[in-house]
């Protein structure tokens, strides 16, 4: 259980034999984990500098390094991936990088281990800071720093909000990485702080999810991209009752996805809305088509003259107030509907154009399954569309060619938009370049047009 004690935090479990992690066969208990934790802490004590770069693909290794650094009050910088260039750029902010494996035990550490009396609790320092790299829909990544206390407060909110029907023996598993705030909160800290079992591997396929549901009652932490990709969701129907809840964050689910899951397994995913800067803001479960967003406990909302959502939250620094780039319609003090991104209002030929609006209208064509609009700056400012075609659209492309389908889409858009606002470039792709969190990074989207 997670408890705040004065300014610090305590993390405790029922016994040292309590299970924390599994690969589906082997179990790692509190006792085993604590023994490894002491070894990691001993290594950290030998290093110079308080700002540490952390990337771990394995959940147990990640939890050990993360919690050891939290106990010692270090500043943790989470690399978004382990590409060489990413790590090199991230190291500019850090003193040293946590190794990708367990540290080699020393004789002195072995002696400490032999006399150590392991308890069922650890203390976490509120001096700990955690930094994330985030770019959202923009190009260059930026560093966003949170206090550990802000993250743990949010974990407590998740437990209060969603865990009424959870029991101690359920399994948390997911498709998202711990290196981003959604995966860190939902897939790692929540189960670790409240004693739920975690599945060690990051899932990629529907078959893995199905296999786990044969053996466990499951909380599934996913991204919109994965949930959209799981076509044969009906295969989960025989074990659907074992799936206690499905979470999705990183972007809104396409409108047809919730109904597809309801039809197949009698449950719409629970969508979570927020950002690295704000933490979680609201959630919805679209058991009805137009279900509004419900604000989390402790969050208050308002809007400015542009209808931009303003958030007051305990997960924010300073005054605890933040103005987002999301345009909303307020329904009540704690419910709202998203209208689109204000930072996706652009000017084409001196005319204002909403990129979400042109995407939505494009989707009314029988030729289009998915679409993303982007404004290119080179060689001149122009609108471009990346399009995933329907089966009908794919046949038109194969039979009539790209020029013909370009013209058909332009004619469709002319019913709503002036000619000067039409796209000048089209790319037809099998899938949009979503990242692990279901976002469309601007650089990857632009690359579809600059790389011929």
C-alpha positions in Angstrom: 0.0 0.0 0.0 1.1 3.6 -0.7 1.0 6.0 2.2 2.3 9.5 2.7 4.3 10.0 5.9 5.0 13.6 6.6 6.8 14.8 3.5 8.0 11.4 2.3 6.2 8.2 1.1 6.1 4.6 2.3 5.5 1.7 0.1 4.4 -1.6 1.8 3.1 -5.1 1.0 1.3 -7.7 3.1 4.3 -10.0 3.4 7.8 -10.6 2.0 6.3 -13.6 0.0 3.8 -11.3 -1.8 4.2 -11.7 -5.6 5.1 -8.6 -7.6 6.1 -9.7 -11.1 5.6 -12.7 -13.3 6.6 -13.8 -16.8 3.6 -16.3 -16.8 5.7 -19.0 -15.2 8.1 -17.7 -12.6 7.2 -15.3 -9.8 9.3 -12.5 -8.2 8.3 -11.9 -4.6 8.8 -8.9 -2.4 11.7 -10.7 -0.7 13.6 -11.4 -4.0 12.9 -7.9 -5.3 14.1 -6.3 -2.0 17.3 -8.3 -2.1 18.0 -7.1 -5.7 17.0 -3.5 -4.7 19.7 -3.4 -2.0 22.3 -4.4 -4.6 21.2 -1.7 -7.0 21.3 0.9 -4.1 24.8 -0.1 -3.3 25.9 0.5 -6.9 24.2 3.9 -7.0 26.1 5.0 -3.9 29.3 4.5 -5.8 28.4 6.9 -8.6 29.1 10.7 -8.8 26.1 13.0 -9.6 22.4 13.1 -8.8 20.8 13.2 -12.3 20.5 9.7 -13.8 19.4 8.6 -17.2 17.2 5.5 -17.1 16.1 3.2 -19.8 15.2 -0.4 -19.1 13.1 -2.6 -21.3 12.6 -5.2 -18.6 9.9 -4.4 -16.0 11.8 -5.8 -13.0 15.0 -4.0 -13.9 13.1 -0.8 -14.5 11.3 -1.1 -11.2 14.6 -1.8 -9.3 16.5 1.1 -10.7 13.5 3.5 -10.5 12.7 2.7 -6.9 16.3 2.7 -5.7 16.8 6.1 -7.2 13.5 7.2 -5.6 14.7 6.0 -2.2 17.9 8.0 -2.6 16.2 11.2 -3.7 17.9 11.3 -7.2 16.7 13.1 -10.3 15.5 10.4 -12.8 15.5 11.3 -16.5 13.6 8.7 -18.6 14.8 8.3 -22.1 11.9 7.8 -24.5 13.7 4.9 -26.3 17.1 3.3 -26.4 18.3 4.5 -29.8 21.9 5.7 -29.8 21.1 9.3 -30.8 18.3 9.5 -28.3 20.5 8.4 -25.5 23.3 10.7 -26.6 21.0 13.7 -26.6 19.4 12.7 -23.3 22.8 12.4 -21.6 23.4 16.1 -22.1 21.0 16.5 -19.1 22.5 13.8 -16.9 25.5 12.9 -14.8 25.5 9.2 -15.5 23.3 6.4 -17.0 21.9 3.5 -15.1 23.4 0.2 -16.5 21.1 -2.0 -18.6 21.6 -5.0 -16.2 22.0 -5.8 -12.6 25.2 -4.4 -11.1 27.9 -7.0 -10.2 27.7 -7.7 -6.5 30.8 -6.9 -4.4 32.0 -8.9 -1.4 31.1 -6.1 0.9 27.6 -6.0 -0.5 27.3 -9.8 -0.1 28.2 -9.4 3.6 25.5 -6.7 3.9 22.9 -8.9 2.2 23.6 -11.8 4.6 22.8 -9.8 7.6 20.0 -7.7 6.1 16.6 -8.0 7.7 14.2 -7.4 4.9 10.9 -5.7 5.7 7.7 -5.4 3.9 8.1 -1.6 3.3 10.4 0.9 1.7 10.7 4.7 2.1 10.7 7.0 -0.9 12.1 10.4 -0.8 9.9 13.4 -1.8 13.1 15.1 -3.0 13.0 12.8 -6.1 12.3 14.4 -9.4 11.3 12.5 -12.6 11.8 14.0 -16.1 10.1 12.9 -19.3 10.9 13.7 -22.9 7.7 14.7 -24.7 6.9 16.2 -28.1 3.2 15.6 -28.4 2.3 16.5 -32.0 5.3 18.8 -32.4 8.8 18.1 -33.7 11.6 18.5 -31.2 11.3 16.7 -27.8 11.3 18.8 -24.7 12.0 17.9 -21.1 9.1 18.0 -18.6 10.0 17.5 -14.9 7.6 16.2 -12.2 8.0 15.8 -8.5 7.7 12.2 -7.4 4.9 13.3 -5.0 2.8 14.5 -7.9 3.1 11.1 -9.6 2.2 9.2 -6.4 -0.8 11.4 -5.7 -2.1 10.5 -9.2 -1.5 6.8 -8.5 -3.7 7.2 -5.4 -6.4 8.8 -7.5 -6.3 5.9 -10.0 -6.8 3.4 -7.2 -9.7 5.3 -5.7 -11.4 5.9 -9.1 -11.1 2.5 -10.7 -10.2 -0.3 -8.3 -13.6 -1.0 -6.6 -13.8 -4.4 -8.3 -10.1 -5.2 -8.3 -8.9 -8.0 -6.0 -5.3 -8.7 -4.9 -4.6 -11.5 -7.4 -5.4 -9.7 -10.7 -2.6 -9.1 -13.3 -1.6 -5.8 -14.9 -0.3 -6.1 -18.4 0.0 -3.8 -21.3 1.4 -2.6 -24.7 2.9 0.7 -23.5 6.4 1.5 -22.3 7.3 2.6 -18.7 9.5 5.3 -20.2 6.4 7.6 -20.8 4.2 9.0 -18.1 1.1 7.0 -19.0 3.0 3.7 -18.9 4.9 4.6 -15.8 1.7 5.5 -13.9 -0.7 2.9 -15.1 1.5 -0.1 -15.9 4.3 0.2 -13.3 3.6 2.5 -10.3 -0.1 1.7 -9.8 0.3 -2.1 -9.5 3.6 -1.9 -7.6 2.2 0.7 -5.1 -1.0 -1.3 -4.4 0.3 -4.9 -4.5 -1.1 -6.1 -7.9 0.9 -8.6 -9.9 2.6 -7.2 -13.0 3.4 -9.1 -16.3 7.1 -8.5 -17.1 6.9 -8.4 -20.9 5.4 -5.6 -23.0 2.7 -7.0 -25.2 2.4 -6.5 -28.9 -0.1 -9.0 -30.2 -3.8 -9.9 -29.5 -2.7 -13.6 -29.1 -0.6 -12.6 -26.0 -3.5 -10.8 -24.5 -5.8 -13.8 -25.2 -3.3 -16.2 -23.6 -3.1 -14.2 -20.4 -6.9 -14.0 -20.2 -6.9 -17.8 -20.1 -5.0 -17.8 -16.8 -5.6 -14.4 -15.1 -8.1 -11.7 -14.4 -6.5 -8.8 -16.2 -6.3 -5.0 -16.3 -5.0 -4.2 -19.7 -3.0 -1.0 -20.3 -3.0 -0.1 -24.0 -2.6 2.6 -26.6 -5.1 3.7 -29.2 -2.9 2.4 -32.0 -2.8 -1.2 -30.5 -6.5 -1.2 -29.7 -7.3 -0.2 -33.3 -4.9 -2.8 -34.7 -6.5 -5.7 -32.9 -8.9 -6.7 -35.7 -10.1 -10.0 -34.4 -11.2 -8.8 -31.0 -14.1 -11.2 -31.1 -11.7 -14.1 -30.3 -11.6 -12.8 -26.7 -15.4 -13.3 -26.2 -15.1 -16.6 -24.4 -12.8 -15.0 -21.7 -14.1 -11.5 -21.9 -15.3 -11.5 -18.2 -11.7 -12.0 -17.1 -10.8 -8.6 -18.5 -11.7 -6.3 -15.7 -10.9 -3.0 -17.5 -9.1 -1.8 -20.6 -7.3 1.6 -20.4 -6.3 3.7 -23.4 -4.4 7.0 -23.5 -2.2 9.1 -25.8 -5.0 10.2 -28.1 -8.7 9.7 -28.6 -9.9 6.3 -30.0 -11.5 6.5 -33.4 -15.3 6.6 -33.1 -15.8 3.0 -34.3 -13.4 1.4 -31.8 -15.5 1.6 -28.6 -18.6 0.0 -30.3 -16.4 -2.7 -31.8 -15.1 -3.7 -28.3 -18.6 -3.5 -26.8 -20.0 -5.8 -29.4 -17.1 -8.3 -29.0 -16.4 -8.3 -25.3 -19.2 -6.2 -23.7 -16.8 -3.5 -22.6 -15.7 -0.2 -24.1 -12.1 0.8 -23.3 -11.7 3.5 -20.6 -10.0 6.4 -22.3 -7.8 8.7 -20.3 -7.2 12.3 -21.3 -4.2 14.3 -20.1 -0.6 15.1 -20.9 2.9 14.8 -19.5 2.6 18.4 -18.3 -0.8 18.1 -16.6 -1.0 14.4 -15.6 -4.4 12.9 -16.0 -7.3 15.3 -16.4 -10.4 13.2 -17.3 -11.7 9.9 -18.5 -14.6 8.4 -20.4 -16.0 5.0 -21.3 -18.1 5.3 -24.4 -20.8 2.8 -23.6 -22.9 5.5 -25.2 -21.7 7.1 -28.4 -21.4 10.7 -27.2 -20.2 10.1 -23.6 -18.5 13.3 -22.3 -15.2 13.4 -20.5 -15.5 13.1 -16.7 -12.9 15.0 -14.7 -10.8 13.1 -12.1 -11.4 13.8 -8.4 -9.2 16.7 -7.3 -9.1 18.4 -10.7 -11.1 21.6 -11.6 -11.6 22.9 -15.1 -12.5 26.2 -16.8 -11.9 27.7 -20.2 -10.6 31.0 -21.6 -12.0 33.3 -24.4 -10.8 30.8 -27.1 -12.6 27.9 -25.3 -9.2 26.5 -24.4 -9.4 24.1 -21.5 -7.8 25.4 -18.3 -6.8 22.9 -15.6 -6.2 23.3 -11.9 -4.5 20.2 -10.5 -2.4 18.9 -7.6 -0.2 17.3 -10.3 1.0 20.7 -11.4 3.8 22.9 -9.9 3.4 26.5 -8.6 -0.1 27.8 -8.8 -1.4 24.5 -10.1 -3.0 26.1 -13.1 -2.4 25.2 -16.8 -3.9 26.3 -20.1 -4.0 23.5 -22.7 -4.2 23.8 -26.4 -7.5 21.8 -26.4 -10.7 23.5 -27.4 -13.6 22.3 -25.3 -17.3 22.6 -24.7 -18.0 22.7 -21.0 -21.1 20.7 -20.0 -20.9 21.0 -16.2 -18.3 21.8 -13.6 -16.7 18.3 -14.1 -17.7 17.2 -17.6 -16.8 18.4 -21.1 -16.4 17.5 -24.8 -13.3 18.0 -26.8 -13.7 20.1 -29.9 -10.2 19.9 -31.3 -6.7 21.3 -30.9 -6.2 25.1 -31.0 -2.7 24.6 -32.2 -4.0 22.8 -35.3 -5.6 26.0 -36.6 -3.5 27.1 -39.5 -3.5 29.7 -42.3 -3.6 28.7 -45.9 -3.6 31.6 -48.4 -4.4 33.9 -45.4 -7.5 31.8 -44.6 -7.9 30.0 -41.3 -8.3 26.3 -41.6 -8.9 23.7 -38.8 -6.9 20.6 -39.6 -9.2 18.4 -37.5 -12.2 19.7 -39.4 -10.7 18.8 -42.8 -9.7 15.4 -41.4 -13.2 14.8 -40.2 -14.8 15.8 -43.4 -12.4 13.7 -45.4 -13.5 10.6 -43.4 -17.0 11.1 -44.7 -15.7 9.9 -48.1 -16.2 6.2 -48.8 -12.6 6.1 -50.0 -11.0 7.1 -46.7 -10.4 4.9 -43.6 -7.9 7.1 -41.8 -6.4 10.5 -42.5 -3.9 13.0 -41.1 -3.5 16.5 -42.3 -0.2 18.4 -42.0 1.1 21.8 -43.3 4.4 21.5 -45.0 6.8 24.5 -44.9 9.1 23.5 -47.8 9.5 24.2 -50.6 6.5 26.4 -49.9 3.6 26.4 -47.4 1.0 23.8 -48.5 -1.5 21.4 -47.1 -0.8 17.7 -47.3 -2.9 14.6 -46.5 -1.7 11.2 -45.4 -4.5 8.7 -46.2 -5.2 5.1 -45.3 -7.7 4.0 -47.9 -10.8 1.8 -47.5 -11.1 -1.4 -49.6 -13.1 0.7 -52.0 -10.5 3.4 -52.1 -7.7 0.9 -52.6 -9.5 -0.6 -55.6 -9.9 2.9 -57.2 -6.2 3.5 -56.6 -5.1 0.3 -58.2 -7.5 0.6 -61.2 -7.4 4.3 -61.9 -4.2 5.5 -60.4 -3.1 8.1 -57.9 -4.0 11.2 -60.0 -7.6 10.0 -60.4 -8.1 9.3 -56.6 -6.4 12.6 -55.8 -9.0 14.4 -57.9 -11.9 12.4 -56.4 -10.8 13.4 -52.9 -10.4 17.0 -54.0 -13.9 17.0 -55.4 -15.3 15.6 -52.2 -13.5 18.3 -50.1 -14.7 21.1 -52.5 -18.2 20.4 -51.2 -17.0 21.9 -47.9 -13.8 23.9 -48.4 -12.6 26.6 -50.8 -10.3 25.5 -53.6 -7.3 27.5 -52.2 -7.6 25.4 -49.0 -7.4 22.0 -50.7 -4.4 19.7 -50.2 -1.6 20.0 -52.7 0.1 16.7 -51.7 -1.4 13.3 -51.0 0.3 10.1 -49.7 -1.5 6.8 -49.6 -0.1 4.6 -46.8 -1.0 1.2 -45.3 -0.9 2.8 -41.8 -0.3 6.2 -40.2 3.0 6.5 -38.3 1.6 6.3 -34.8 4.1 5.9 -32.0 3.7 3.6 -29.0 1.3 6.0 -27.3 -1.0 6.4 -30.3 0.3 9.9 -31.2 1.3 11.1 -34.6 4.7 12.8 -34.2 5.0 15.7 -36.6 8.5 14.7 -37.9 7.3 11.2 -38.8 4.2 12.6 -40.6 6.3 15.2 -42.5 8.8 12.5 -43.5 6.1 10.7 -45.6 6.1 13.7 -47.9 9.8 14.8 -47.9 11.1 11.3 -48.5 10.0 10.4 -52.1 
